[in-house]
Structure formats: C-alpha cells, structure tokens
Amino acid sequence: MLTDDYNPHAGRMLQVLDQDGRIVEPSLEPDIDPEVLRKAYRIMVLARVADEKAVILQRQGRLGAYPPNRGQEAASLGPAMATGQEDWFVWAFRELTGLLWKGLPLKSYYLSWMGNEEGSRYPEELKVTPSTIPVGSQLPIAVGIAYASSYRQEGKIVLAFCGDGATSEGDFHEALNTAGVLKTANVFVVQNNQWAISVPRSRQTAAPTIAQKACAYGFPSIQVDGNDLLAMYIATKEAAERARRGDGPTLIEAYTYRLGDHTTSDDAKKYREEAELKEWEPRDPLIRLKAYMMSKGLLDEKGDEAIWNEAKEFVEKSVEQAEAVPGPTLDDVFVHTYAEMPPELSEQLEKHRRFMTGGER
Ligand SMILES: Cc1ncc(C[n+]2csc(CCOP(=O)(O)OP(=O)(O)O)c2C)c(N)n1
C-alpha cells in the first residue's frame, strides 16, 4: 500500500516524476494509455490558457473576481483521471483541470465566474457540484453524497477538494470525522498550495504535514507531490480502490504551489518573497508532464505548438459563447437555491418583483 510505504508520519512524500520529468520510481510508473496521456496534457494546456484568459477578462471588466489555478493543474487532474465518470467531483474553486477532464463545458465555467448562475447548471451526468466559496463548506456535503450513495447501493466514490486553509475550519473536522466513523467512499484531496491568501502554511497548523491529520480520524493518508500528475494519479487510484471495496476514506495532501495571486483582488507581492516564487516556477506541472511525454516519444515541439494553438482557439470560442448568453437577472438570487422553492422564498420573490415594478416602495 502506498499509504504504508509513504506514511506521512515518516516524512516521505510520494513522487514518480522529478521536476525535469524523469521517472524517479520506475516500479511506480503507471501504465496509462498513450491516448489518455495525450488528452491529459491537452487538458492541462487548455486549463492554463483558459485560466490566463480569465485573469485578462477580469482586468477588462468582463468577468468577476477570479482565483487563478496556475501551478496547480496536476493536483485536480490526477484524481479526476483516477476515478470514473460516474463518480462525484466536489470542488472548491481552483480545480479547473479536473473539471475539464470531467467534461464541464468551458463556457459554463466562464459564465459562473461572470456571475451568471446558469454557468453552475451543469449537465446532470457530469456528477459535479457547483464551486464553493465559503471555505470548507463543500466537505460535509461530499460526505453526505457518499453516505447517500452507499445507502442507495450505487457504489459511487466522492472526490472532495479543499485548500490548506480549509483544514482549519470546523467543517473539515466534522466532515473527516464523520467520514471515518461511517467509512464513507470519500477521497479528500487537500491542495496545499502553501498559502491561504496571505496566511502561510506554517501559520495554518503546527502539524508537520496536513496528511497526518487523517490519523486522528482513523483512516489512511498520504502526502503527494501535487505537481506530479503520475503521483497524484496512482495515489488516487489506490484511494479509490479502497473506497470502492468499502474500506472507507483516504486523505491525500497534494503538495503544490499557487504561482498566481490568491484571486484577482489580491497582490501576493505584498506578503510573498519573490525568491519563493522563483524556486517553484521550474516545478511547474506542465513543464514536467511535457518533458515526460517527450522522453516517451508521445509529444514533439511541433505537436506541442499545435496543442497550444488549438487551446487558444477553443478558449476564444468559449468566451464568445459565454458572452453571448444574456446577463443574469435579480430573480436568479431566488430561483437557483432550491429545486423547488419553499413558500417563504416564493413570497420574498413576489415582494421583490412588486418592488422592482414600482408596485411597492
Ligand atoms: C468561511 C470563509 N471564511 C473566509 C473566507 C474568505 N476566504 C476566501 S478564500 C480564503 C483562503 C482559502 O485558503 P485555502 O483553503 O488554502 O485555499 P486556496 O485559496 O489557497 O486555494 C479565505 C480566507 C471564505 N470565503 N469563507
């Protein structure tokens, strides 16, 4: 078991690819179909281009506040690849690559960050919940989904993401404690990107690793190089198999780095040393996967250029599609919360409509 071999208490972090894309543990190299690897790389490039475009759109006033994903592309993609289409993907707000793997239309992603609730109306079969801004609040929901799935004997796994900052929330404790007791089929992925806005990892917890927190909840965990797609893939595969066998949850700490600002409202230069950024830039998950693919003969420079061009074209088209959708109305505040509106909310909606048409002042 990887969770035994890489016991977080022993201070070992799982890594398959080093920062130059070389295999460091040949026995752990997963046998991934070349076409699947090519798709993974295309999605990572698409996420990078789409993410940079989102920041530009925000600066131009065409999109709301946005949390950049740059540098964290492997941490949600590996887990998405290692689980099935029928499994749930419960995200926080920095998991674009995993979403694209699941098949979320990029147009929807842009629409939701443009403040249009229609962007969060995902196709049912994707098994993706909307983004969750209240930090950590998606975790108890993820445990509830897993519990419901086992009650209905559906056999689905529920991947749930959060950041290092979220591990200090009560919701994190409540969710992981309940998951341990009920042995739910959850795989928790903490994207430890070293910062929670301006709070560094060292101020978040006195525990040497975030992974080891699972010990207190009675289930296994592992710290993984979160910029290594292959390591994230094999760690999640093992966790998913454990969950599918009915042996309960796993906590994966994806050790990564947020190369961008916290959101477009933030300026990380105010609290972060430039030297730290420079240290992490060469560990970029895209550079690493590209080098690996090239060494395996699965990619060349010409092919790479074509992938970037295709991504840029697709991003432009998706932005156009999102901007063609009529803007949100004030009614959306009421209509997107419940499948069936409860009576007190319908009353408020009626009141709001009368007010808007001047009938009630
Ligand atoms: C309950 C709650 N408290 C505070 C905030 C403001 N806030 C938004 S993101 C964030 C930091 C989250 O850090 P982390 O969980 O590490 O995720 P990251 O942003 O680094 O991906 C905070 C404090 C919030 N959205 N929700």
The ligand as a MOL file (V3000), in Angstrom:
LIG
                    3D

  0  0  0     0  0            999 V3000
M  V30 BEGIN CTAB
M  V30 COUNTS 26 27 0 0 0
M  V30 BEGIN ATOM
M  V30 1 C -15.8470 30.5520 5.6620 0
M  V30 2 C -14.9920 31.5180 4.9030 0
M  V30 3 N -14.1050 32.2770 5.5510 0
M  V30 4 C -13.3140 33.1470 4.8820 0
M  V30 5 C -13.4310 33.2680 3.5240 0
M  V30 6 C -12.5180 34.2170 2.7440 0
M  V30 7 N -11.5560 33.3850 2.0190 0 CHG=1
M  V30 8 C -11.7290 33.0650 0.7300 0
M  V30 9 S -10.5450 32.0520 0.1610 0
M  V30 10 C -9.7340 32.0670 1.6460 0
M  V30 11 C -8.4620 31.3070 1.8350 0
M  V30 12 C -8.6190 29.8690 1.4870 0
M  V30 13 O -7.3700 29.2460 1.5630 0
M  V30 14 P -7.1900 27.7450 1.1750 0
M  V30 15 O -8.2490 26.9150 1.8070 0
M  V30 16 O -5.7830 27.3720 1.4760 0
M  V30 17 O -7.4570 27.6940 -0.3940 0
M  V30 18 P -6.6870 28.4790 -1.5670 0
M  V30 19 O -7.4060 29.7740 -1.7490 0
M  V30 20 O -5.2690 28.6480 -1.1720 0
M  V30 21 O -6.8610 27.6140 -2.7750 0
M  V30 22 C -10.4170 32.8460 2.5740 0
M  V30 23 C -9.9870 33.0550 3.9600 0
M  V30 24 C -14.4010 32.4720 2.8670 0
M  V30 25 N -14.5770 32.5190 1.5360 0
M  V30 26 N -15.1520 31.5920 3.5640 0
M  V30 END ATOM
M  V30 BEGIN BOND
M  V30 1 1 1 2
M  V30 2 1 2 3
M  V30 3 2 2 26
M  V30 4 2 3 4
M  V30 5 1 4 5
M  V30 6 1 5 6
M  V30 7 2 5 24
M  V30 8 1 6 7
M  V30 9 2 7 8
M  V30 10 1 7 22
M  V30 11 1 8 9
M  V30 12 1 9 10
M  V30 13 1 10 11
M  V30 14 2 10 22
M  V30 15 1 11 12
M  V30 16 1 12 13
M  V30 17 1 13 14
M  V30 18 2 14 15
M  V30 19 1 14 16
M  V30 20 1 14 17
M  V30 21 1 17 18
M  V30 22 2 18 19
M  V30 23 1 18 20
M  V30 24 1 18 21
M  V30 25 1 22 23
M  V30 26 1 24 25
M  V30 27 1 24 26
M  V30 END BOND
M  V30 END CTAB
M  END
